[in-house]
Amino acid sequence: SLLFHVVQTEVCPPSCNCKSLGETQGLRIDCSSRQLTEVPALPMNTKRLYLQNNSLTSVPPSALDSLRSLEEVKIFDNPWNCDCHILYLKLWLEDISAPSLANTRCATPAPVRMKPLRELTGNELGICKRLLPIKCLEFFWRDLILIAGVIATLILVACALKFSKKLVCQINLSQ
């Protein structure tokens, strides 16, 4: 229908070619060979996504999380920089598309050049200083302090009970 076509073109990224797979089937988004350096904003009803043969080096965390109906994704032939920032894409592809994960290869750094993304290990990703968001670290320290406080309180209660038992025994003996 004409209305669906207008809505479809409004949500289609300008640098991509979009095709309807039917009103309830979703969209086929072809952004391949467009010299893209970043993933464009994508419609939530994307079923097939083609980002191969671009200049993508990484994908920002949560950039692809809204694509819940995605069935196919192709992202090979991009110069992926396989440092800490590639971890989001690796984990996302593990959940969404094992074939794409197998076909995606690192371009940099040199020690992992041409290595499939799925074969990257933690050692190869290097020391990632901020794998956990700051808020998670703040929760960790808060929880650690709370646990230490509870332990200290339990120790004090145990000592108080022991002292009160001694005091009761001394009162009984003196009577």
N, C-alpha and C positions, 0 to 999 in steps of 0.2 A: 504494500500500500504506500501511497505517497507520504502519509504522515510518518510511517516507520522509516522511510528513506531520509526524510529531513532530520529526524532524531538521530539516525545512524551517522549522517555526515557531520552533525554537530559534535558527536562524541569521538569521532575518528581523529587521531592525531594528524596534524597538517602534513607531517613528513612521511605519512604512511598511506597505504592503499587499503581500504576496508571493504569487505564484502559480507553481506548478510547471508547467514546460513539458514534463514527462515525466521519468522517473527519470534518464535520461542526457542530457536536453536542457538542463538548467539552470533558472534562475529568472527570473521577470519581477518586478522590484522597482519598485513604484510609490510614490514618496515625493513626488509632486507635490501642490502646494497644501496644505502642512502647516506653513507658516511656519518652516521649518527655517533656522537661521542657520549651521549647519555640516553637512558631509556626514557621515552616520552610517557606522558600521562596516558594510561590505557583505560578503556571502558571496562567496567566490572563484568560485562557479559561476554568477554573475549573467550572464545573456545579454542582458537588456533592462533598462535603467535609466532611470527617469523622475524627474527632479529639478526639473522646470520649475515656475514660479510659486511660488517660495519667497522667502526673504530671504538667500540666499547671496551673499556678497561676494567670497569667494576660496576656493581649495582648497589645503590644505597640500601641500607637495611630497611625492611618493610615496604620497599617500592613495589613489590609484586604480590604482596599478601592479599590484596583485594581481589585477585583473579581466582576466585573459588571454583569457577566452572571450566577452567582451562583443561583441555584434553591433549593438546599437542603444543610443544614449544621447540623451536630450533634457534640456537644461539651460537653455533660454531663459527669459525673463521672470523673471530674478533681478537684483538691483541690483549687478552686478559692479563691483568697484573695480579699474579697469585701471591699476594701478601695477606696480611690480616683482614683487609677489606673484602677479600673474595670469599670469606667464610660464610657470609649470609647467602650468597648465590649457591655455594656448594651445598649447604644444608637445605636450601629451598629446592634445588634440583633433585636431591636425594628423595625428597617427599613427593615431588611432582612428576619428574621425568628422568628415569634411569638412562634411557637412550641418549638424551641430550647431555647428561652428565658424562657419559662415556665419550661423546664426540667433542666435548669442550676441552681445549688444550691451552695451557699457559703460554704466554709469550715472554713474560718477565716474572721474576728476576732470572738471571742466567742459569743458576743451578737447576731450575725446574722447567726450563724452556722446552716446549713441545710435549710436556708430560700431561696426561689426561687429568682433568680436575678431580675426578673420582679417586685417583691414586695418591693425592696429596695427603701427607701426614702432618701431625701437629708440629713435628720438628722442622719440616720444610716451610711451614707457614711462618716460621720465626717466632721470636718472643713477642707476643701481642700484649701490650701493656694494659689495654682497656678492653678485654673480651667481655667483661661484665659492665653494664652501664653503672654510672656513679650511684644511682639510686639503689641498685642491688647491693653495692658495697656498703652504702649507708645502712641498709637494713641488716646486713651481716654484722656490722659493728654494734648496732643497737641491740640486736638479738644476743650477741656475745656478752654485752654489759648486763642485759636483763638476766641471762643465765647465771653469770657470776654473782649478781645480787641475790638471786634465789638461793644459790648454794651457800652464800654467806649468812643469809637469814636462817636457813635450816641448821647450820652449824651453831649459830647463836641460840636458837630454840633448844637444840639438843643440850648445849651447855647449861642453859637456864633450867631445863628439866632435871639434869643431873645434880645441879646445885640445890634445887628445891627439894629433891629427894633426900640429899644429905642433910639439909636443914630440918626436914620433917623427922628424920631418924635421930638427930641430935636433940630435938625438942622432946621426942618420946623417951629417950634415954634419961634426960634430965628430970623428967616427971617421975 
